[in-house]
């Protein structure tokens, strides 16, 4: 197997998809540790503003090109990071054939470039290779549960095929290949209009629009802050010897979409209602990485808790929009915030989700899981209201459905309860 040029004083790293959300952070990190960085992007989803600080730097080069076309750089590289491909469902489903070509033809082109230069290669794969998983949490030895003919297949199966190519090149001793299976990642530089859950909820909250949740909100996701993820990619690229197996990179903290929406509302200080929409086809019900392999082989684990990372993301989007603010209480590191790393709601007492009843907003107090099932019954009542409405438009809970909720989960109206609620959930301006 060819090796990178050890004699080169300054190594060169190629980042395909380098103007995207994750790619731009990786370019910046590589540049910061002394690499010469070549960024390739076709700007279908990448954005020039993501890499503006690097433009004009002597160790940075930008090539505007689709990786599905033959690659001729005119200079050798030592590291190849393949992050090229739209990652949000609305974007990759907009042109599914191109998505598949990017995953397959694009990966082949980059693998051949790595072979020619003797470069080490890292493939950014995805948790989507597990599909709608029947194993939880997902380990790397799980073979997945993917619909190969559904609307998400262009991405899911495209990434699975890219992994196949990578390990074929590795087994043939043609290239030193590493594969990272990346779970939901968020942070500054996300495209506010890319349709991902974090950007959707934050932008809707900042713009005081209804916050859209697909399905009943009980589906779960795990959210890894972008700087943690970049650190994992760098460690995987550098580790010796080659692990010769895929490695999950993500935050094992697991949250329902309702819990995420509640935290976004708290951090933004918004009173936007929640609007329920039908669940898209093949949307995973649960998603959480088992990162034991990353811990053992890379010595890596995420460090940034969801509250902290989401606050930075909210501030970024607020600055983009010129929005006034983030809730003054948002930055306060209150008791219970650390629970966000392990999957519990952000407050030890309760989290609030705003729904719509008749013409007036109603706050439903949703308590944590250990309250004898009250939380699950509340969500069940909410989801039944959603199904009764057929999932169309703003779901308005009938008054009777609220009365079916346990008393402790409804909006308290006495002074003592209101005082407790204000202490646990400070409002904007308090």
N, C-alpha and C positions, 0 to 999 in steps of 0.2 A: 504494500500500500504506500502510495506517495505521501510525503509529509510536507508540512508548510516549511517555507524557507527560514531556517533558524538564523541565517546570517544577516537577514534584513534587520537593520536597526529599528526602523519604523514599519510595523506590519500594516497591511492594507485589508480593510474589511469591506465587503460588499453587502449592502442591506437592500434587498428587494422589497418594495413597499415601504421605503424609508421615509416617505412624506406622510404616512398615515399616523393614526393615533399612537399605536404601540411602536411602529417603526421609527418615528421621529424621536421618541424617548431613547430608543436603543442607539440611534445615530449619535445623539448628544452624549450618552454614557460612553460609547466607544471613543468618541472624539476627546472626551474628558480624561481618558486613561492613556492617551497618546497615539491612538490609531489614526492612520489616514483612512477616511471614510468615503466610500463611493455609494451614493444613494441612487437607486433606480426606481422610478415610479411613473405610471402612466396618467396619474392624477384623475382617475375615474372616481376614486374615493379619497385619495390623499389630498392634502392642502398645502399650498406654498407657505402659508403663514406658520405652519408647524415647524418648518426648517429655516425660517428667516434668520435666526441668530447665527446659523452656520454658513449661510451664503456669503461668499467672498473670502472665507477662511482658506488659508493655503493648504490645509490638510483635508479639505472637503470638496467633493466633486459631485455635481448633480447631473444625472442623465435622464431625460424624459423619454421613456420607452416602455412598451409592453413586453413583459418577459416571454410572451408567446412567440415573439419574433426572435430570430437568431441574435445572439449576444456577442458582440465584438468590442471589448473594452479598450484594447490597445495597451493594456498594462496588466501585469499579473496581480492576483490577489491571494491572500493567505487564509481568509475566513469568508464564508458565504452564509449569510442569514436569509432564509427564504420566508419573508413575512407577507409576500404579495398575494392578495386576494381580499375581496370585500368580505367582511366578517359579520355584518348585521343582516338578518333575514330579508328585510325589504330591499337591501342593496344587492345581495347575491342572487335573489330571486328575480330581480329586474331583467337580467340577461343570463339565464341559467346555463346556456351553452358556453358563453364566455367564461362563466365561473368554473365549469368543468375543465375547459381548455387551460385556464390559468393554473388550476391544481395539477393537471396532468402534463400538458405540453410545456407549460412554464417551469414546472419542477424538473422535467427532463432537461430542458435547456440549461438550467442552473447546475444540475448535477454534472452535465457534460463539461461545463465551464470549470467546475471544481476538479474534475478529473484532469483536464488539460493543465491546470495550474498547480495541481497537487495540494489544493486548498481543503481545509476542514469545512464540513457542511452541516448546518443546523436547519432542520425543517420545523417550522411553526405549524404543528398540527392543532387539533382542537378536541375539546370534550364532546363535540358533536359526533365523533366517531363512535360514541357509545349509544347514540340515538336516544330513544325514550327508555332509559335503563331499567332493567329488572333486578339488577344488583345495586345495593346501596350501602355505604358509599361506593364509588366506582374505583376499582383497582385496575392497574394496567393489564392484568391478565384476563380481564373481562372482555369477551368478544363482541359485545354490543347487541343492540336491538334496533336495527335501522330499517326504515322503509325505503327500499332502493328505487321505488318508482314515484315517490311522493314529491311535493313541491320543494322540500328541503334537501332532496337527494343530491342535487348538483353540488352542494357544499359538503354534505356528510360523506357521500360516496367519493367525491372528488378528493377530499382529504384522506380518506382511507386508501384510495389508489396511490396517492402521493407517498403515503407511508410504505406501501408495498414496494414502490420503486426504490425508495431510500434503502430499505433493508435488502433488496435484491442487489443494489450496488455495494452495500456493505458486505454481504455474504460472498460476493464475487471479488472482494478485495480491491474494488475499483476506486472507492472513496471512503474517507473517514467521516461517517455520517452519524448525526445525533438527532433524535426526534423528541420534541416537547409537545405534550398534549395540554393545551392552554385552556383553562376554564375562564368564566366571565371575568373580564378585567375592566377597570374603570379609572377615571382620573382626568386631570386637565388635558386639553387638546382633543377630547372626544368631539366628534362632529355633532353639533346640537340638533341636526336634522337627520341623523343616520338611522333612527328608529329603534335603537337599543333601549332596554328597559330603564337604565339609569338616566341617560340623556333625555328620554321621553318624560319621565316623571319630574326631573329637576326643571326642565324648560317649561313644562306645563304649570308647575307650581310658581315659578318666577313670573310667568306671564298671566297668572291668575286664571288659567283655563282649567276645565275639568281634567283631573288626572286619570288617564285611561289605564285600566287593568283588564287583561285578557283572561277570560274564565272567571273563577270565583276568587282568585287571589291566593289560594292555598298552595299552588305550585311553588316549589322552592328553588332557590339559586344560591350560589356561593360567589362572593365578590372579592376579587384580589386587586389591591391598589397597584397602579402601574409601576411604581418604582420597585416594589417587591418582585413583580413579575420580571422586570428587566434584569434584576440581580440573579434570578433563577436562570434566565437564558445565558447570561455571561458565565455562570458557574458550570452549566451543562456544556457549553462550548469548550471550556478550558479543562474539564476534568480528565484525568488520566488514571487508569486506562479507559478506553471507550466503553460506556456501559452496555452497548450493543442491545439495548432494549428501550422502548419508549418510557418517558418519565412524565407523570402528571405534575403540572405547575398550576397552583390555584390556592385559594384560601379555603380551608375546610369548614369555616363558619357557615352555617346554613340558615337561610332566612326565607320566610314566605314573602311573596310579592306584597301582601298587605303590610307586613312589618317594614319592608323597605319604603313603601309609600308613606307610612306613618312617620318614619324618621325623616324623610324628605320634607314632609309638612312641618315638622318641628324645626328643622334647620333653616328653612326658608321663611318661616313665620306665616305661611299662606293659610287661607281657609278654603282653598279650592276643593270642591267636592270630588268624589271618586265616580268615574263613569265606567261601568262594566261593559266589555265587548266580548263577542264569541271567541273562544279559544282557537287559535290557528291549528290547522291540521298538523299532526305529528309533533306538536309542541311538547317538550319533555315535562313530565310531572315533577320529577325530583332530580336535582343535580348537585353533587357534592364530591370533591376529589378525596381519594385516599392518597396522602402524600408521604407515606412511610418510606417509599423508595427514594424520593427526593431528599428526605431527611437523612437517610442512611448513606446514600452515595454522594450527594452534593453538600451535605451539611446545611441545607436550605429549609427555611420555613418563613412564611410571611410575618411581618412585624406590625404593619399599619392596621389598626382596628377600623372597622367600618365607619364609625362616627367620625373619626379624624380624617380619613380619606375622603369621605363623602362631603365633609365640610369644605375641604380644599377644592373639590369638584364644583360644589355650589358657588363658591367664590369665583372660580374661573368663569362659569357660565353667567353669573351676575355681571361680571366685568364685560363680557362679550355683549350682553344685552343692554348694558348701561342701567341695569336694575338697581334699585336703591339698596337692597340689602339682603343681608342674611339675618335671621333672628338673633338679637343680642345675646340670648341665652344659649345659642347654638354652640359657641366655642367653649362654654363652661364644661369642664370635665367632671360631670356629676357622678355620684355613686351609681353604679350599675352600668356605666358606659362600657366597661371592659367586657361585659356580657355579649357585646356585639361580635366578639371574635369567636364565640363558641356557639352562636345560634340562638341565644335567648333574645327576647325583645330588649329594646334599648333602655328600658327603665325597669327597676325591680318591682314596681307596683302596677304599672299599666302602660299601654301605648294607645294613642288615640287615632282613630280613623274617621274621617268625615264622610258621611253618606248624605243622600238627599231624601227627605221625606216631605211629601206635598211640595209647597213652595219655600220651605224653610230648611236651612241646614241643621242637621242633628248630629251631635258628636256621640259616638258609641264608645264606651270605655271597654277596650279589649284587654283582658288580663292575661298574664303568662300561663304557660301550659300546665302548671302544677295546681291550678285552682279547680280541682275536682271536675274537670271537663267543661267548665263554663265557657272557656274560650272557644273550644271546638264547637259547642252548641251554638254560640253566637255566630261563628262563621257559617255554620250549617244553615241557620236561619237567614243569614244574609244571602247565601248562595241560592237558597230556595226562592227568595224574592227575585233574584236575578233570573232564575230559570222561568219563573212565572211570567216575567216580562219578555221572555224570548231573547234576551241579550241585546235589545235594540235601544240605542240612544242612551240618554240619562236614565238610569234605573231609579225609579222612585219607590222606596219601600212604603207599602201601605202602613198606616198607623198600627193596625193589628199586628203586623209582623214585629214591630218594635216591642209590643207588649209581651210577645213570646220570649224575648230575651230575658235571661236571669236579671233580677233587679240590680245586682252589683255591677252589671255591665252597662247599664243605661246611664245617661248623663245625670250626675247627682245635682240636686237643686237646693240642698240646704247649705247654710253658710260654712259649716265645718267641712263638708265634702268639697265645696268649691275652693276653700283655702288649701286643702290637701292637693287638689288637682292643679292649682296654680303653682304650688311649690314644685310638684313633680314635672310639670310641663309648662314652663314659663312661656308666655306669649311674646310676640314681637313688641318691643317697646316697654316690656316690664322690667 
